[in-house]
């Protein structure tokens, strides 16, 4: 997962959006150059030297376009692979994110940090070992959360029993 | 304080009554400091997987032992990545806890060797 995060950061640094914007700019520049040179050519306002210059610029733009397109294709392919990898080997399961974490807010700060940390450690181990399918890991986490909920009640019950006992003493 | 706790234990005072589950956790913590997940792991390892303790059982037991003053805890140094940045909470026996465990052990060994007159 650490490697996936590094690849993701690397892709971010390579700036796909910026490259796409550059490609759009090149395409519009090329189209403008083409239509302007065709118009000037038809009007006979371009001499051989200028036409040569236009052709060279056009070739440069085409080269830049091809280079950008191939790098974008490679980056998008990589991004697609990364998305697939992340869906198969997620960093965090949905049960931990959407069930355990909200429920942990029923606890005080100390218990929350300890219990959620332990739960997450177990989850990470299961994900790393890749021994169980994701649905089973989710099911295990849900089961553990249910058991934890029961233990919260147990702790609260013990505390209140002790408080009553102290009062009667 | 320790002697008082022990006395209470011997008299069967509910404040220091130690349940079998609590005893198991205290045994795991004897002379060492472990964090939550290591305790069931120690129990399972030593019993070759025959004895298991879930996290849901462990936390109330640790909470109860702390309230009884038999176990104390502290936070680990820093948050860890595999725990989503959360710190580990380490537990160890207090002086009273160690005395209580020694007492239980000596009671057991005395009972093992006891013969009727």
Contacts between the chains, C-beta under 8 A, distances in Angstrom:
chain1	res1	chain2	res2	distance
A	92	B	84	7.7
A	110	B	89	7.7
A	111	B	59	7.6
A	113	B	86	4.8
A	113	B	87	6.3
A	113	B	89	7.8
A	114	B	36	6.3
A	114	B	86	7.3
A	114	B	88	7.8
A	114	B	89	4.4
A	115	B	55	7.6
A	115	B	59	6.7
A	116	B	84	6.8
A	116	B	86	5.9
A	117	B	80	7.7
A	117	B	83	3.9
A	117	B	84	6.7
A	117	B	86	2.9
A	117	B	87	6.8
A	117	B	88	6.6
A	118	B	35	8.0
A	118	B	36	4.9
A	118	B	37	5.3
A	118	B	55	6.1
A	118	B	83	7.6
A	119	B	55	7.3
A	120	B	82	7.1
A	120	B	83	5.1
A	120	B	84	4.5
A	120	B	86	6.8
A	121	B	37	6.1
A	121	B	80	7.8
A	121	B	82	5.6
A	121	B	83	5.0
A	122	B	37	6.9
A	122	B	55	7.7
A	124	B	82	4.5
A	124	B	83	7.8
A	125	B	82	7.9
A	144	B	54	7.5
A	144	B	55	6.2
A	144	B	56	6.9
A	147	B	54	5.9
A	147	B	55	7.1
A	147	B	56	3.1
A	147	B	57	7.9
A	148	B	55	6.7
A	148	B	56	5.2
A	148	B	59	7.3
A	150	B	56	6.1
A	151	B	55	8.0
A	151	B	56	4.4
A	151	B	57	7.0
A	151	B	59	5.2
A	151	B	60	4.9
A	154	B	60	4.4
A	155	B	59	7.0
A	155	B	60	5.0
A	155	B	63	5.0
A	155	B	64	7.9
A	158	B	60	6.7
A	158	B	63	7.1
A	158	B	64	5.8
A	158	B	67	7.5
A	159	B	67	7.6
A	162	B	67	6.6
A	165	B	14	7.5
